[in-house]
Amino acid sequence: MFDTLNADPDGTLADDDGPFSVPLERLEAQICELAGHLAAATCRFLVLLGDFDARRGWGTVTDSAGAEFEFHATAIVDGSRAIDPGTSVSFAVVPGHRGRYEARGLTVLSGSASHHEPA
């Protein structure tokens, strides 16, 4: 699948056919292929992490300046377990237990999309 080069005792890279026998274009193609795999894996990881957080009752809200703050479902004032993405909310920012600021006292603003209970 991928060409490998081994380090000689003097620190130079070589394989059985001599130093740097893998063409530069082939190495470039392999780097690009691996970068694509890393990008896809990172995206999948973030989707899984978001799903895990949502199932555990965690979410994020963004203030008017674009800063994101985590919140737990217990911080939603009306007792619902989740808020739909894009819903306008008001909230207070307080120091969290992990050294970061968190959102508390989330209240859905009138006229915005409604919140929901997870199925």
C-alpha positions in Angstrom: 0.0 0.0 0.0 2.6 2.5 1.1 6.3 2.5 0.3 8.6 2.5 3.3 12.1 3.8 3.8 14.4 2.5 6.6 16.9 4.6 8.4 20.5 3.5 8.0 22.8 3.6 11.1 24.2 6.9 9.8 20.7 8.4 9.8 20.1 8.6 6.0 17.0 7.0 4.6 17.4 4.1 2.3 15.7 0.9 1.2 17.1 -2.2 -0.5 17.5 -0.4 -3.9 19.6 2.5 -2.5 19.0 5.8 -0.9 15.8 7.7 -1.8 14.8 5.0 -4.4 11.1 5.9 -3.9 10.3 8.7 -6.5 9.4 12.1 -5.0 6.1 12.1 -6.9 5.1 8.7 -5.3 5.9 10.1 -1.8 3.8 13.1 -2.5 0.9 11.0 -3.6 1.2 8.9 -0.5 1.3 11.9 1.8 -1.8 13.3 0.0 -3.6 10.0 0.4 -2.8 9.8 4.1 -3.8 13.4 4.6 -7.2 12.6 3.1 -7.6 9.6 5.5 -6.7 11.7 8.5 -9.2 14.4 7.5 -12.0 11.9 7.1 -11.1 10.2 10.4 -11.0 13.5 12.2 -14.4 14.4 10.8 -15.9 11.1 11.8 -14.4 11.4 15.2 -15.9 14.9 15.8 -19.4 13.6 14.6 -19.2 10.7 17.1 -18.0 12.9 19.9 -20.8 15.4 19.3 -23.3 12.5 19.3 -21.8 11.2 22.5 -21.9 14.6 24.2 -25.5 15.1 23.1 -26.6 11.8 24.5 -24.9 12.7 27.8 -26.8 16.0 27.9 -24.0 18.3 26.8 -24.2 21.0 24.1 -22.7 24.3 23.1 -24.1 27.8 22.7 -22.5 30.8 21.0 -22.7 34.4 22.3 -23.0 37.4 20.0 -19.2 37.8 19.8 -18.9 34.2 18.5 -17.5 32.6 21.6 -18.7 29.1 22.4 -19.7 27.9 25.8 -20.6 24.4 26.9 -23.8 23.7 28.9 -25.4 20.6 30.4 -29.1 19.9 29.9 -29.6 20.7 33.6 -28.7 24.3 32.8 -31.9 24.7 30.7 -34.4 26.6 32.8 -37.6 25.0 31.7 -36.2 21.5 32.3 -36.1 20.2 28.7 -33.2 18.0 27.7 -32.0 19.7 24.5 -32.3 22.9 22.4 -32.6 22.8 18.6 -29.6 24.1 16.7 -30.2 27.7 15.7 -32.5 28.5 18.6 -32.0 31.9 20.2 -31.4 31.6 23.9 -30.3 33.9 26.7 -27.8 32.6 29.2 -25.3 33.5 31.9 -21.6 32.8 31.6 -20.0 31.4 34.8 -16.7 29.8 35.6 -16.9 26.0 35.1 -15.4 23.2 37.1 -12.7 22.5 34.4 -11.3 25.9 34.3 -13.4 27.1 31.4 -16.5 29.2 31.3 -19.9 27.5 31.0 -23.4 28.7 30.1 -26.0 28.4 32.8 -29.6 29.5 33.1 -30.5 28.9 29.4 -33.8 30.4 28.4 -35.4 30.1 24.9 -36.1 33.6 23.6 -39.7 34.2 22.4 -40.2 34.0 18.7 -37.3 31.6 18.0 -37.4 27.9 17.1 -38.6 25.8 19.9 -36.7 23.4 22.1 -37.3 19.7 22.1 -37.0 16.6 24.2 -34.8 13.9 22.7 -36.6 10.8 21.5 
